[in-house]
Amino acid sequence: MKTYSEFDQQLASLYSIDDFTRIIENFPVPICLFQMDENNHPHQFIYINQKAVELMQLPKQEILTYTWKELFEIPVDRDLDELREETRKKSIKLKKSPLKRNMTGFALQVEPHPVELASGEIIMVVTIINITEHHQTQQQLQKSEQEFGSLFSNNPDIAFSLHLDGTITGLNKAGLVALNYEADEALGMDVRQLIAEANLDWLKDYFYQVLKGETARFKTTISSKDGRTLDVDITAIPVFVNDEITGLIGIAHEITEKVRMENLLKENEQRYKALFDYNINPVLTFDLEGKFLRVNEAAITMIGYPAEELVGKSFLRLIDSSRRNESYQNFQLVLDGKPRQYETMVIGRDEKQHLLHVMLIPAMIDGELSAIHCVCKDITESRRNEDLANYMAYHDVLTSLSNQRLFQDELVLLTQEPHAEDEVSAVFLVDLDRFKFINDLLGHEAGDSVLREVADRLLACVEESGSVFRYAGDEFTVILRKTSEQKVTEIAQKVIEEMRKPLNLDGFEAVLTTSIGISLFPKDASDMKGLMRSSDMAMYHAKRVGRNNYQFYTTQIIGLTKNTLEIESLLHKALEQQEFTLHYQPQFEAVNEKLTGFEALIRWESLQLGRVSPVDFIPLAEENGLIVPIGEWVIREACKTNKRWQDQFGQFVPVSVNLSLRQFYQKDLVDQVASILQETGLDPRYLMLEITESIAMQEDAATRVLKELKALGVLIAMDDFGTGYSSLKHLRHFPIDHLKIDQAFVRDLDEENGEAIVAAIIALGHNLRIPIVAEGVETERQVDLLKGLGCDVFQGYYYARPQPVEQIDTFLQT
């Protein structure tokens, strides 16, 4: 290998040192000469010019001590063409070479040129150009282009570009998806095709604003290819090229859901305002300390205080002192975020008490409790009516005694109480002898006076030893709790003696006796039914042995009198021998006295006994089960007759048929009614089935049967309302079409609280949208009072007595 001096000699033979210097040193780019190794790869520095020294910022002598690989960290076996191409595109990257300390961050373009000398030796002439600034500019431009492309293409919002004439020159992927266009469809499209025609005029102003070099932001609605509309918030900016505007680009952020939510919010705010301000019920808002924030007009009217006197004050100041602690506790519970309902009493400015049903509702904003809404309902009047109705459900209006329902409830409780060996409890069944005679002779008013007097005398006899009940009609019951048989005998004797005393009925002196049947618990029976059956049998025995006495139940008692046995025996043949007939009592509308229906009433003309009262045979039929086939006959006969009236006289009104308790609970009642309707061809809406409140003993079963009957299309009326098992709950659950006021209430209209009771029943029915029928209307005075109270339908002797079908035919012909 030649030494450096030998190369100098060779070069010297060709060029002078001065020439060499002129050529190399004054060359405008850095030049390095490398000696080649045995593989003809650049290896040791031979020479570098001044430009190279300046570029490398190292002493020339130090540079000449390095090899190609040491200084540039470029492998010596790298193909030179590959190296040249790579550095032109990417520039060389210096990592650990000595140049790193001086040229970190610089980009160099290396151009190797192998040169063969005259001697055949090859040296490598390398030019090194600092292209850092160019490279940085190129990289920045490439980065900018990539960033813009990425921002435009991958923007989750709709990105678009427009020519000055409004044609679309670019639309990103999100825009194509949102508008349902393919790229070739969208490009070149006039942007006005996407905008509703009504918006074009005012959007032109924003377009011109951008063409003037300003940024514009606006909201509008655009349409997709498939006809959907999108609400968008658009930001548009001008595109400058060499200080000239060549178009515009924009971002359209879809706000369809936001606009919908804003509209929904406005709608909800309007609804809230309407619900709050115009609610007929008091509505209030409290802060978390229970102070008024807002009150509506209904609350102001009820309380009597203006809003400015309430806002900022605690609600507890208006609560009745006896209920403040309860109200405070409920308010504290709502602070946990759960609504509460309770009742409380508010004292108004006029000291008037208002019983309120209160619902406290937590107002949550972003999961945080911000206030408490309070919706109130003034239930003062409805509670008064409800209490009165509940009182009526358990009490007899005529005598103020507890009624049959309360008697049965207490008797059940009695049978569940343990008794000592020497203790008994007694059940009296007290039946008034010849009461029907007095009632028929002197009239119902006298009969009612008798019943009230009997109630007073029974109470005086029993005193604190037990309870007295009006069981039904002229029957009373007495319960004596945990006493002795001797005490039972003493009270029974006392009742008999007290009842013998004459009654003064408006100057007419009458003597009324009683027959009493007595059963003992647990001696005679262990349940309510057994005790009642034993008392009933003992009472019939008392009547049979001469009335005006009391009898204890014994196993030797024959429970029925001879007459009762005869009636029951003949009752089995009555239906077969067609001894039953129906009488019909018309019903009239209260306002115009127009015929509105009939009630079908069964009559029995026995060949052996003559006319037998329903009062005598219906209970027997109920007890022995004959009421089921008799009831079926009544329904069929009433439907057949009503259908004939419709066909013959064109009179379309319902006919009412009473369902007994046993008949109501027979398994195939609904199928039986459906079959009769189909058989007779009567439209179901012209059949009304009357039930009594006693069906409420089995509420679930009763509700099911009534709903099935209603599904047939028939009407349902509740008869004798207020005398048995009446309850607001039952009225809510039972599908009742008519409510019939018992005639006892009608008779007592002029008595103390009589009119108030009837008014409460009518108001209760009307609040439940149930028409009211008054039974037993007998005087003009009753008619006037009932009309004034808003009764809907009248039935009674004042208008018409029950009549056989022939007389009804004549009536319908007129």
Secondary structure as GFF3:
##gff-version 3
##sequence-region A 1 814
A	DSSP	alpha_helix	4	14	.	.	.	ID=ss1
A	DSSP	alpha_helix	17	25	.	.	.	ID=ss2
A	DSSP	beta_strand	31	36	.	.	.	ID=ss3
A	DSSP	beta_strand	42	48	.	.	.	ID=ss4
A	DSSP	alpha_helix	50	56	.	.	.	ID=ss5
A	DSSP	alpha_helix	60	63	.	.	.	ID=ss6
A	DSSP	alpha_helix	68	72	.	.	.	ID=ss7
A	DSSP	alpha_helix	80	89	.	.	.	ID=ss8
A	DSSP	alpha_helix	100	103	.	.	.	ID=ss9
A	DSSP	beta_strand	108	116	.	.	.	ID=ss10
A	DSSP	beta_strand	122	130	.	.	.	ID=ss11
A	DSSP	alpha_helix	132	154	.	.	.	ID=ss12
A	DSSP	beta_strand	158	163	.	.	.	ID=ss13
A	DSSP	beta_strand	168	171	.	.	.	ID=ss14
A	DSSP	alpha_helix	173	179	.	.	.	ID=ss15
A	DSSP	alpha_helix	183	186	.	.	.	ID=ss16
A	DSSP	three_ten_helix	191	194	.	.	.	ID=ss17
A	DSSP	alpha_helix	197	211	.	.	.	ID=ss18
A	DSSP	beta_strand	216	223	.	.	.	ID=ss19
A	DSSP	beta_strand	229	241	.	.	.	ID=ss20
A	DSSP	beta_strand	244	254	.	.	.	ID=ss21
A	DSSP	alpha_helix	256	277	.	.	.	ID=ss22
A	DSSP	beta_strand	283	286	.	.	.	ID=ss23
A	DSSP	beta_strand	292	295	.	.	.	ID=ss24
A	DSSP	alpha_helix	297	303	.	.	.	ID=ss25
A	DSSP	alpha_helix	307	310	.	.	.	ID=ss26
A	DSSP	three_ten_helix	315	318	.	.	.	ID=ss27
A	DSSP	three_ten_helix	321	323	.	.	.	ID=ss28
A	DSSP	alpha_helix	324	334	.	.	.	ID=ss29
A	DSSP	beta_strand	340	347	.	.	.	ID=ss30
A	DSSP	beta_strand	353	365	.	.	.	ID=ss31
A	DSSP	beta_strand	368	378	.	.	.	ID=ss32
A	DSSP	alpha_helix	380	394	.	.	.	ID=ss33
A	DSSP	alpha_helix	404	415	.	.	.	ID=ss34
A	DSSP	beta_strand	424	432	.	.	.	ID=ss35
A	DSSP	alpha_helix	435	442	.	.	.	ID=ss36
A	DSSP	alpha_helix	444	462	.	.	.	ID=ss37
A	DSSP	three_ten_helix	463	465	.	.	.	ID=ss38
A	DSSP	beta_strand	466	472	.	.	.	ID=ss39
A	DSSP	beta_strand	475	483	.	.	.	ID=ss40
A	DSSP	alpha_helix	485	500	.	.	.	ID=ss41
A	DSSP	beta_strand	503	505	.	.	.	ID=ss42
A	DSSP	beta_strand	508	510	.	.	.	ID=ss43
A	DSSP	beta_strand	514	521	.	.	.	ID=ss44
A	DSSP	alpha_helix	528	544	.	.	.	ID=ss45
A	DSSP	beta_strand	549	552	.	.	.	ID=ss46
A	DSSP	alpha_helix	562	574	.	.	.	ID=ss47
A	DSSP	beta_strand	580	589	.	.	.	ID=ss48
A	DSSP	beta_strand	595	606	.	.	.	ID=ss49
A	DSSP	beta_strand	610	612	.	.	.	ID=ss50
A	DSSP	alpha_helix	614	624	.	.	.	ID=ss51
A	DSSP	alpha_helix	627	649	.	.	.	ID=ss52
A	DSSP	beta_strand	655	658	.	.	.	ID=ss53
A	DSSP	alpha_helix	661	664	.	.	.	ID=ss54
A	DSSP	alpha_helix	669	680	.	.	.	ID=ss55
A	DSSP	three_ten_helix	684	686	.	.	.	ID=ss56
A	DSSP	beta_strand	687	692	.	.	.	ID=ss57
A	DSSP	three_ten_helix	693	698	.	.	.	ID=ss58
A	DSSP	alpha_helix	699	712	.	.	.	ID=ss59
A	DSSP	beta_strand	715	721	.	.	.	ID=ss60
A	DSSP	alpha_helix	728	733	.	.	.	ID=ss61
A	DSSP	beta_strand	738	741	.	.	.	ID=ss62
A	DSSP	alpha_helix	743	747	.	.	.	ID=ss63
A	DSSP	alpha_helix	754	767	.	.	.	ID=ss64
A	DSSP	beta_strand	772	774	.	.	.	ID=ss65
A	DSSP	alpha_helix	780	789	.	.	.	ID=ss66
A	DSSP	beta_strand	793	794	.	.	.	ID=ss67
A	DSSP	beta_strand	803	804	.	.	.	ID=ss68
A	DSSP	alpha_helix	805	813	.	.	.	ID=ss69
###
